[in-house]
Amino acid sequence: MPEIIINGPDGRLEGRYQQGSTTNAPVAIVLHPHPLHGGNMNNKLVYGMYTAFASRGFSTLRFNFRGVGRSQGTFDNGIGELSDAAYAFDWIQQINPNSPYCWIGGYSFGALISMQLMMRRPEIDGFISIAPPASSEDFSFLAPCPSSGLVVHGDKDEQVPLESVNKLVTKITSRKNITVDLAVIKGADHFYQDKVEDVEKAINAYLDKALAPAKDAKEKA
């Protein structure tokens, strides 16, 4: 997976990129947890999402938000990080102009930013959200949620109670033709200690189901 540098809104952004297997590959970007709490693009869950997309032929990008690793700039309380994500999304779209559909993934803080970006980019067709901070952040911007997706959460999460995530999922599934699956990882805390494999199984199972119509259409073409 080659290292890439993106010209972001506040300087360069360091990333890792895997080109898709076809000239019209779908695209996906994956966003990491909170920069001030050790979050970076090499987080195991971020890497797991990245691998899940790449192994299915997506052109896939993960990158460090401003001020993390070799990315320039300083933490901007989510405002600048949303701009970083938008620039990264522009970058991957520009080098994949024939992409038929786009997905986004994020973990914790990255889940919040990814869902904010989804509201601004109607071309995003699906999402994976791990441990969205539903108890501390206002997700009312998802009114309504524009795309179907998967929410993954641990039932022992000490930072974000499962009850708050249940309420979020119920709220964002109110739109017709939008479905949001909730995968509850038993025994998992916010950091998924010893539960990373369970998360990856849930993600892979969901993607196989969600992408099946696109795969069938491609095989019939």
Secondary structure, DSSP 8 states (H G I E B T S, - for coil): --EEEEEETTEEEEEEEE--SSTT--EEEEE-S-GGGT--TT-HHHHHHHHHHHTTT-EEEEE--TTSTT--S---TTHHHHHHHHHHHHHHHHT-TT-S-EEEEEETHHHHHHHHHHHH-TTEEEEEEES--TTTS--TT-TT--SEEEEEEETT-SSS-HHHHHHHHHHHT-STT--EEEEEETT--TT-TTTHHHHHHHHHHHHHHHTHHHHHHHHH-
